[in-house]
Amino acid sequence: MLSFITGGTSALPRFVNYTRERWLRVVEVKARMLAFAGVRASSRVLVMHPMAPWSIGQVFCEGAAALDAHVFPVGLSLRPTTLAHLLRDFEPTVVCGGGRNLLRVLDSVDLEARERLASSVEVVLTAGEPLEDPVRSRLKQLLDCSLYDIYGCAEMDALAIEGASEGVLNLVPEYQYRLAHEDTGLGLTVGSRGELEVCDPRQGEGASWHNTKDQVLVVSPGIGPSPWGTPSIRIEGRTDLTVTFGDGCAVGQEQLRELASTVGLKRLQLQVARAPEGDTILLMCSAEAPLPSTSAIEGRFLDLCTDFADALGAGCIQAFEVQLAASAADYWDTERGKTPIIVIRNSAV
């Protein structure tokens, strides 16, 4: 048995266990995706994902190795000067990593290393968190290459990869899919929306369905754009990115996205610090000039979250503050390098 953990984006990390057979299956699925994106025996694949105790980096490495590619698992922790030196020697043709982290690396290495990357890299495959449009555009501008976003979850690993249309994800054929609905679920028909559930039929009779908690829109029924005759989907958000406070009030990602849209924020994060004496909440924001005032942001937030405003006024929440971020370091990241829209941290009791 091989055990990894989930990334801790919306809950505390949990173990994900693999038998040898299951591990080989997820590696096979990743190899299928990499081959679709153009990875072959002549490819030099740079893997910039976190390694143990998370599975994502290891699966990318073994998936590329299964295609006889030359693989360099660089991880996340090398200093920019060391990484720049190694990149000159390795000259990757394929880069696998988180989109924002790859941009951070490109900004941190010297100009010569960046130009050499731009001349050698043919394909970038992003995974680990939703690929935002500004990140996609900047990566294409800097590297002038093909880019594919991969969708998956820690419990099942990779499930889909982009094709010719940005944001349209082609589900792999190894799994079965449905939309959550009571006990039986619903089929993936064009235009339908719901929480995506996944089952691995190779686990045999009684294989369980896993609810990804991702809200999806079904774009194609399984013909046309998909290379495998499987349905194509768009990810519209998560249903479990909601934080509930001591009095029962709650704030979710839809309210935060509405806030960002109406006030003009390009990024925000609700940072919740739990403590026995009560919750302290900081809403961290970034915006384009002209910057909105924190009081305007706070007022709109309280308008959108009326039960939260009531709880705050009643003293059920210890403190609430809106702050404009001075740098990326003001946002909380998970141990795996993700920056979710809601983060909860528990202080010691």
Secondary structure as UniProt FT lines:
FT   STRAND          2..5
FT   STRAND          15..18
FT   HELIX           20..36
FT   TURN            37..38
FT   TURN            41..42
FT   STRAND          44..48
FT   TURN            52..53
FT   HELIX           56..65
FT   TURN            66..68
FT   STRAND          70..73
FT   HELIX           80..90
FT   STRAND          94..97
FT   HELIX           99..108
FT   HELIX           111..120
FT   STRAND          123..126
FT   HELIX           133..143
FT   STRAND          146..153
FT   TURN            154..156
FT   STRAND          157..162
FT   TURN            166..167
FT   STRAND          169..171
FT   TURN            173..174
FT   STRAND          176..179
FT   TURN            182..184
FT   TURN            190..191
FT   STRAND          193..199
FT   HELIX           201..203
FT   TURN            205..206
FT   STRAND          209..220
FT   TURN            227..228
FT   STRAND          232..238
FT   STRAND          242..244
FT   TURN            246..247
FT   STRAND          250..252
FT   HELIX           253..263
FT   STRAND          265..274
FT   TURN            276..277
FT   STRAND          280..287
FT   HELIX           294..304
FT   HELIX           306..313
FT   TURN            314..315
FT   STRAND          319..324
FT   HELIX           328..330
FT   TURN            335..336
FT   STRAND          342..346
//
